[in-house]
Amino acid sequence: MKKSTIKSPAFPAAINYQWVIFAILSTTHMMMAMFFYSWGPLAPIIKEKTLINNSEFGLIVSTMYFVMVIISIPSGFLTDKYGAKWMLLLSGSLMGVAFFLMPLFPFYGFLFVVAALAGAGYGMINQITAKGLMYWFEPDKRATVMGIKQTGVTIGGGLIGIYIPFFGMIMGWQKAIMLLVFVIFGILLFSYFFYKEKPTSLETPSPSPGTAPNTKKVSVRSVLLKPALIFLTAILTLFAICQACLTAFLVIYVYEVFHLSMAIAGSLFTVAMVGGTISRILFGLISDRLFRRDRIAPLALLALIGVLSTLSVVFLNDTSPLWLLFIISAFLGVALMGWNSLAIVLVAELAGNELVGSVMGVLFAIAWGGMVIGPPIFGAIIDLNGYNSGWLMLSILLGISCVGLAIIRKIQKKESMPVNSAHHTQT
């Protein structure tokens, strides 16, 4: 039976404990996302206390993304070398320390230190969680499991959109942040005792069929230099720009343009995150089942939804009904937050168990460059020409992504080899 041939003998014995690993990785990723996306809901507070404009706030966010880019390459190789467990503890600790310092910020410049520590912590988490899931789950489950795990990102972002406004009113935003810090360190303590690197019967990681033990550098280079993957990296960079701009500016856009309360603005942010959550699960299933592990077609569909939803924002004004804002926010989340899991699975399958951290680290270091340049550019555009110009820019970028994905499809056909499932070509 074909399904059994792709399973490691380690999996049947580990079938129960793999869900413990899944819970640890998903919960940690969700908490990290709550911290990471807290900058959007905290934006009005930070701007008010530091008297900065949108461009200056965008620089703080871009600092976090810049450090993410810098740390992703070495952390990927370190994850392959030392394993997911120790890197998970390091990643979570950096994030916890960053937001332990957050309520203490005495001036604008101090926030760059907080952002840098947060970026360092978050820049490791995708490589770490992908490494863990690649070891603990069968290939025919990985896309679905990865999609579900990645919903922790959007769930975390959605929760923080509610948490900051409401708990901030109850106990003050500083104490609300400190409570989350205690929670993340509690999860890390649990992970220290209960996380296992891989199934015990998997003594040595199984190399990809036909891969020699000493060809790691060549394998990484050959994967990264594939024409389709080069185009894909550029496209994911455009997606990253759009995601960063959405998470950094959606709340403040609603607050300033529509003059709605922070609670409603935070709720719209949460709706966007819920849209992203549903998208990651739904498009993961669509990719596995309907498109038979094709990742390119679902990504193109998400890009098209992004074009339509960002264009819709351009036509909104202060008389637009609230229900329409909620619907558009949901679709923005579907498109601009839903692409990650497909991209991660695509890269992980290309890399294989042994190289997943290294390849993902290099590729996402490049793609996350979009998250560095996106917020300050978006902030500068809206400071000069208003928000509509910023949303129009995102629509154009997503349109270019659609064209790029069509080019990748042509490259796939020309090479007569699927870019999205390298292990198929080895059997």
N, C-alpha and C positions, 0 to 999 in steps of 0.2 A: 504494500500500500504506500503510495507516494508520501503521504503525510508523515509516516513513521520514519522514512529515510532521511528526513531533514532534522530529526530530533537527536540531540545528544543523549547518551544513556544516563547522563546526570539528571535530566529533567524529571523523569517519573519519580525518583526518590525525593526530589526537592519540590514536588508540586504544591505542597502546603506552605513551605517556608518562603517560596518565591513571592507569596502575597504579603508576607511580613516585610520583605525587601521593598516590594512595590509601595506598601504603605509608608515606609520610612522615606523613600525617595520622593514620593508624591507630596507628603506632608511638608517635608523640608523645602521642596521647591515652591509650594504654595506660600509658606511663611516668608521665604526669600522674596517672592513676588510682591507680597504685601508691603514689605519695606521698599522694594525697588520702585513700585508704582505710587508710593505715598507722596512723591514730589508733586504730582498733579493736584490732588486734593489739598496739599499744603501750600500750593502756589499763592493763593490770595493772602494767607497769613505771612508767608515769607516776604512777599512784595510789600505788604503793609509795614512790617517791622524793620525792613532794611531799606525801604524807599528806592527800590530798583524798578527798571522798566522790563518789558518783555524780552528784549535782546539780552539783557544782563541775567535774567532768570534762565534764559535758554543756554547761556554759557555754563551755568552750574550743572544743568542736566547733561550738556554735551561733555563736561569733564568726567562725569560718571561713565558715560558711554566710551569716552576715549580710553580710560583706564581699563574698561572691559575689553577693548580691542587689544591693548598692550598685554594684558594678563592671559588672554585666551590661548595664545600659542604655547608659552611655557607651561601653563597649567594642563594643557592637553597632553603634552609629552610626560609631565609629572604624573598625571593620572594613569597613563599606560605603564609607567615605571613603578609607582608606589601603590597603585590601586585606588578604588573609589572611596573606600572607608575613610582613610586619613585625609584625603583631599576634601571629602564632604565636611569633616570636622573643621578643617581650616577655612573652607569657604563660608560656612555658617558663622564661625567665630568672627571673621572679618566684618560680616554684615551686622552682627550683634554689637560689636564695638562701635561701628559707625553710628548706629542709631542710639546707642547709649550716650554718645557725644552730641547728637543732634539737638536735644532740648537745651544744651548749654551754650549754643552758638552766641558769641558776644557781638559779632560783626559779620558783614557780608563775606569777607575773605575766608572766614573759618568754615563756611559751608562748602568750600572747595575741598577741604580736607575730608569732611564727611562724605561728600560725593565720590571722592577718590577711593576711600575705603569700601564704600558700598559697591562701586564698580568693580573693584578687585574681587570682592566676594561673589558677586553675581556673574562675573565673567567666567567663573569656573563651573557653574552648576550644570549647564547643558552637557558638557563633556562627561562630568561625573555621573549624572543620572543615565545618560545613554550607555556608558560603559557598564553600569550595573545591570540595566535591563537587557543588554546584549548577552551577558553571561547567564542571567537567570530565566530568560524566556525563550521559547522556541521561535524559529524564524517566522512561522505562520501566525504567530500571535503578536509579533513585535510592533507592527504598525498600529494595531488597535490599542495595545497597551501603551505605546508611546503617545498616542493621541489622547488617551484618558489621562495619563500622567501630566501631559502638557496643559490639560484643563486646569491644573493647579495654578498655573500662571494667571489665567484669566479669572479664575475664582478668587485667587488672592487679590488681584487688581480690583475686582468687583467688591470684595469685602472691605478693602481699605477705603473705597469710595463712600461706603456707608459708615464705616468705623470712625474715620477722622471727624466728619461733621457732628455725628451724634454723641460719641464718647468724648469728643473734644468739648462739647457743651456741658456734659455731665461732670467730668473730672479735670478738664483742661487738656489741651493737646499734648503738653509735655508729659503728663502722667499716662496718657493714653499710649504714647510711643514707648514709654518705659515698660508698660505692661507687656507689650509685644516683645520687647527685648528679653524679658524673663521667660516668655514662652519659647522663643527660639533656642535659648540655652538649655531649656528643659528637654527639647526635642533632640538636641545634640548629645546630651547626657544619655538619653535612651539609645541613640544610635551607637554610641561608644560601646555599650554592652551587648546590643542585639544585632547590629549589622554584621553580616558575613560577606566576604568578598565575592565568593562564588560557591556553587554547590560542592559539597565535600568530595563527591566522587569525581569531580572534574579536577584531577590532580594538576594537569597542565592545560592551559588554554589550547583549544583545538585550532590549529592554523587553517586558513582557507585552503580548500583542495588545490593542489598544484603550486602552493606557495612555499618556497624554500625558507628555512629558518633565518637565513642571513640576508634577506632581501627587503628588510623593512624600509630603508631609505628609498630604494628604487620603487617600491610599491607606493609609498606616499607620493613620490614625485610623479609617477605614471598616472596616478589617480588625479592629481591636481592639474596636470597638463592636458587632460582630455578636453577637446574643443567644447563639447557640450557643457562640461563642468565649469569651464571658464565663463561661458555665457551665463550659466546658472548663477555663478557667484555675483556677476554684475546685476542680475535681476533681483537676487535676494538683498543686495545692497539697496536697491530702490524700495523694496518692500520694507526694509528696516528704517529707511528715512520716514516713510509714511507712518509706520507704527510708532516711532519715537515722537513724531509731531502730534499724533492723536493723543497719546497718553500724557504728554506734557501740557497740551494746550486746550483740550476739550473742556475741562472744568472752567478754566478762566475765560474761555470763549463764551460759554453760556452765561457766566456770571456778568461779564462786561457788556455783551451785545444785547442780551435779552433781559438783563437786570433781574434775574431770578435769584432766589436764595441759595446759599451754599448747600443746603440740604437737597434741593432739587437738582442743582448742578452735579453734586456728588451722586445722586441717583441716576442721572443720565450717564455718568461715567461707569456706574455699576452695570447699567443696561448694556453698554458697549462691551463690557467684560463678559457678561452673560452671553451675548452674541458670539464672542470669540470662543467661549467655552463650548457652546453647542457646535460651532463650526469645526473645532478641532476633533471632536468625537465623530461628527457626521461625515466630514470630508476624509477622515481616516478610514471609516468604514466604506465610504464610496470608493476610495482609492484601492482598498484591499479586495472588495467584493465586486463592485460594478465595473471598475476599470482594471481589475486583475493586476494589482500592484503597480499600475501606472501612476506616477506622482505628477507628471507634467500636466496632463489634462485637468485634474482638479485644481492645480495652482493657477492655470489659465482662467478657469471659471471664477476663482476667488479674485483675480486681478480685474476681471470684467465687472464683478459686483462692486469692487472698490471704485472703479471709474464712475459708475452710475451713482453710488452713494455720495462720493465727494462732490460730484457735480450738483447733486441735490442740495447740498449745504449752501452752495453759492446762491441759490434762489430763495433761501430763507430770509426772513426779516423779523423785526420785533413784533409784528402782528401775526406771525405764524402760530398755529395752535400747538399747545404743549404736546398733544398726542403724536403730532408729526415729528417733533423733536425726538421723542422716545423711539419711534420707528426708525428714523434715519440713524440715530445713535446705535441701535441694534445692528443695522446693516454695516455701519462703519466698523463695529467690532468683529462681525463675521469675516469681513474681507481683510482688514488691517491687523487683526490679531489671530486669524485662523490659519495662517500659512506656515507657522513655525514647525508644527509637528510633522507635516509632510516633508519639509526641508531637512529636518533632523533625521528622519527615517531614511530618506534618500541618501544622505551622506554616510550614515552609519552602515547601510547595506553595501555601499561602495567600498568602505574602508575595511569591514570585517571586524571581528572581536578584538584582534590585537592592535589594530591601527585606528580604532574609532576615535580615541581621544586626540591623537596627533592630527589626523586629517580634519576632524571637526574644529580643532583649535585653530589651524591655519585658515580654513575656509571662512569660519565665522569671524575671525579677526578682520578679514577683508570686508565681509558683509556688514559687520557691525560698525564699520567706518561710516556707514550711512546714518547710524544713530548718533555719531559724533557731530556730523555736519548738519544733520536735519534740523534739530531744535533752534540753533542760533540763526540759521538761514530763514526758517519759518518765522521766528520772532522778529527778525529784521524786516522781512517782507510785510508783516502785518503792522509793524510800527510805521512803515513808510506809506503803505497803500491800503491797509485795512485787511480784515480777515478773509474776505472773499478771494483776494489774490493768493493768499496762502493755500486755501482749499483747492483753488484752480491748479496751483503748482502740483499738488498731490495727485490730482486727477490726470494730469499730463504724464507724470512719472509712472502711474499704474497702466496707462495706455501704452507706454513704451515697453513695460513689462509683458503685456499681452503679445506684442510683436516679437519680443525676444524669446518668449516661450514657443512661439510658432517656428522660429529659427532653430531652436533646440530640437523640435520634433523632426525637422528636415534633416538635421545632423544625425539624429538617431537612425532614420531610415537609410541615409547614405552609408553610415557605418555598419548597417544591418546588425546592430547590437544594442540592446536596451541599456540606457544609462542608469535606469532606476533599480536594476536588480542584477548586480555584477555576478552574484553567485549562480544565477541561471546559466551564464555563459561558461561556467566551469564544469557543469555536469554533463 
